[in-house]
């Protein structure tokens, strides 16, 4: 068994979308995937895109992917690496692919001077939580993640959000 992790190219867009959809099915959120191959091409591969991805191959067959971008920590005064998604096909889980992708991302974080390598995991995903803890990662339970998306994002941006607080200068 040979594992190889490589940067993605535009020709990987359909494969990336397939992996995104498989991950969404696993997370019981397939209905939330609205991305298209064109969206992936534009968002990952356009000039200046802050988002990057890796493909993991076993014996020259793609078995997983990860998507990441660089964030910034004001407290550290350094950028951080944020893992958006990591997925390994069910038949290849336990092969070391996930660990190798995380290790490669940790190497990228170190090579680029990052002060942190962070990601989120669904609170019900016990296999992933156990795996991450086995690597020495620690949950950040003091932080609660918030999100504005879809209609709520648009309404707030337009000043139409119900309950929004308006301050007069």
C-alpha positions in Angstrom: 0.0 0.0 0.0 1.4 3.3 -1.1 -0.1 6.6 0.2 0.6 9.8 -1.7 -0.6 13.3 -0.9 -0.5 15.9 -3.6 -1.8 19.4 -4.3 -4.9 19.6 -6.4 -5.2 21.0 -9.9 -8.2 22.4 -11.8 -8.8 18.9 -13.3 -9.6 17.7 -9.8 -12.7 19.9 -9.4 -15.2 17.1 -10.2 -13.4 14.7 -7.8 -13.4 17.3 -5.1 -17.1 17.9 -5.5 -17.7 14.1 -5.3 -15.7 13.9 -2.1 -17.6 17.0 -0.7 -20.9 15.2 -1.5 -19.8 12.0 0.1 -18.7 13.9 3.2 -22.1 15.7 3.3 -23.9 12.3 3.1 -21.8 11.1 6.1 -22.6 14.2 8.0 -26.4 13.9 7.2 -26.3 17.1 5.3 -26.3 16.2 1.6 -29.2 18.6 0.9 -26.9 21.5 1.9 -24.4 20.9 -0.9 -25.2 23.4 -3.6 -21.6 23.8 -5.0 -21.0 22.9 -8.7 -17.8 21.9 -10.5 -17.6 25.5 -11.8 -17.9 26.8 -8.2 -15.0 24.5 -7.1 -12.9 25.6 -10.1 -13.6 29.3 -9.4 -13.2 29.2 -5.6 -10.2 26.9 -5.4 -8.2 27.6 -8.5 -8.8 31.3 -9.4 -5.8 33.6 -9.2 -5.3 34.8 -5.6 -7.7 32.2 -4.0 -6.8 31.8 -0.3 -8.2 28.3 -0.3 -6.2 25.2 -1.2 -6.8 21.5 -1.3 -4.9 18.2 -1.2 -5.8 14.8 -2.6 -4.8 11.6 -1.0 -4.1 8.6 -3.2 -3.6 5.0 -2.4 -1.9 3.0 -5.1 -2.6 5.9 -7.5 -6.3 5.9 -6.8 -7.9 9.0 -5.0 -9.3 8.0 -1.6 -9.7 11.3 0.1 -9.2 15.1 0.2 -8.8 18.0 2.5 -9.5 21.7 2.0 -7.7 24.4 4.0 -7.0 28.1 4.1 -4.9 30.5 6.2 -6.5 32.5 9.0 -4.9 35.0 11.3 -4.4 35.1 15.1 -4.2 38.6 16.5 -3.0 37.3 19.8 -0.1 35.4 18.2 0.5 38.0 15.5 0.8 35.1 13.1 -1.3 33.3 10.5 -2.9 30.0 11.3 -3.9 27.1 9.1 -7.6 26.2 9.2 -8.8 22.9 8.0 -12.2 23.3 6.5 -12.8 19.6 5.4 -11.0 16.3 5.6 -12.6 13.2 4.2 -11.4 9.6 3.5 -13.6 7.2 1.6 -15.2 4.6 3.9 -13.3 1.7 2.3 -10.0 3.4 3.0 -10.6 4.5 6.6 -8.0 3.0 9.0 -5.3 3.0 6.3 -3.5 6.0 7.8 -4.7 8.4 5.1 -6.4 10.8 7.5 -3.4 10.9 9.7 -1.0 11.5 6.8 -3.2 14.3 5.4 -3.2 16.0 8.9 0.5 15.5 9.2 1.0 17.1 5.7 -1.1 20.1 6.8 0.9 20.4 10.1 4.0 20.4 7.9 2.6 23.2 5.7 1.6 25.1 8.9 5.2 24.9 10.2 6.7 25.6 6.8 4.6 28.8 6.5 5.2 30.1 10.0 1.7 29.4 11.3 1.1 29.6 15.1 -1.9 27.3 15.0 -3.5 24.5 13.1 -7.3 24.4 13.8 -10.4 22.7 12.6 -14.0 21.9 13.8 -15.7 18.6 14.2 -19.4 17.8 14.7 -20.1 17.0 18.4 -21.7 13.6 17.5 -18.7 12.4 15.4 -17.1 10.3 18.1 -14.8 8.4 15.7 -13.3 11.7 14.5 -13.1 13.2 18.0 -11.3 10.1 19.3 -8.9 10.2 16.4 -8.1 13.9 16.8 -7.5 13.4 20.6 -5.2 10.5 19.8 -3.0 12.9 17.8 -2.7 15.3 20.8 -5.3 17.8 19.5 -7.4 19.4 22.2 -11.0 20.6 21.9 -11.6 24.3 22.4 -14.7 24.1 24.5 -14.6 27.7 25.6 -15.4 29.0 22.2 -18.8 28.8 20.6 -18.9 29.0 16.8 -21.5 31.3 15.2 -22.6 31.5 11.6 -24.6 33.9 9.4 -25.6 32.3 6.1 -28.2 32.5 3.4 -31.2 34.7 4.0 -30.0 35.7 7.5 -26.7 36.9 6.1 -28.3 38.9 3.4 -30.9 40.4 5.7 -28.3 41.4 8.2 -26.0 42.9 5.5 -28.9 44.9 4.2 -29.8 46.1 7.7 -33.1 44.2 7.6 -32.3 41.5 10.2 -35.0 41.1 12.8 -33.6 42.0 16.2 -30.5 43.7 14.8 -29.0 46.4 16.9 -28.6 49.7 15.3 -26.4 52.3 17.0 -26.4 55.9 16.1 -23.0 57.6 16.0 
